[in-house]
Amino acid sequence: MKIKILIVEDQFIEANNLKIILKKAGYGICSIARSVPEALQILASEHPEMVLLDIYLDGPQTGIDLAYVLREKHIAHIFLSANSNQQTLNAAKATNPYGFLVKPFREKDVLIMLEVALYAHQQKRETRYLLQEGDICTQHAFVSKGCLRSYSVDCDGKEHIVKFAAENWWIGDRPSLQSGEPAKLNIDAVEDSEVVLFSKQDFDLICQKIPVFNDMVNDLLQSAYNASQNRILANISLSSYEKYEYFLQRYPDFALRIPQSMIASYLGISPETLSRARGQIVSK
């Protein structure tokens, strides 16, 4: 399957030249975006694996603004630039791009940069994932540092976050672990994290040999069931504002360390709706 690349460039000639270079090299090309709003629409509908984006774009939002969205979505990006001052370059570097391409582009430079960036992104992706949908979950994971999330991805590429797990929490796909069937969830790191992994066999042996540990596991399972039931009731009965308020009450630390787009996914609301809910809370 061809790797799909989104070009975000408001200059037609440069965008078209890039398109020709990439198509000739066998890459798939998404629709070309000339602004951040256009790019966000294409991201939602065409799901590119890599984005080439100009730092400066028409409209109030820049390529740097878009890059932060890409970073939250774990989509690789390479900046396109002509003459940028040091302050702008520093701001761009803060988004962790996979490189910079200086205009005018040379075909060889574009293709080498892409190949290196795609390889580096794949390596990072493999390191970031604890479990991917379709794999069989074989281990219990205890989070000793950082924060992870479990989530599913629907047919439109939209993520639905099921759980966050910070320090001293457990995470996994229990149905897959117990049955040996393919996992329905992905698990990856929200931030730099460290986990302690226990095979199912070792975990069961510890439960058998250490009754106190087994009691703790049973308590955690009961708590998880209660939390799941409360979340279902909240989704059914609460407004978007009330859902966010309930989230802050239960997990105040998460609001400071988890991207807002992920919190919105967890609550089952849009980022725009979450932004309005946050504004209501601030104005109280």
Buried (B, 14 or more C-beta within 10 A) or exposed (E): EEEBBBBBBBBEEBBEBBBEBBEEEEBBBBEBBBBBEBBBEBBEEBBBBBBBBBBBBEEEBBBBEBBBBBBBBBBBBBBBBEEBEEEBBEBBEEBEBBBBBEEEBEBEEBBEBBEEBBEEBEEBBEEBBBBBBEBEBBBBBBBEEBBBBBBBEEEEEEBEBBBBBBEEBBBBBBBBBEEEEBBBBBBBBBEEBEBEEBEBEEBEEBBEEEEEEBEEBEEEEEEEEEEEEEBEEBEEEBEBBEBBBBBBEEBEEBEEEBBEBBBBBBBBBEBEBBEEBBEEEEEE
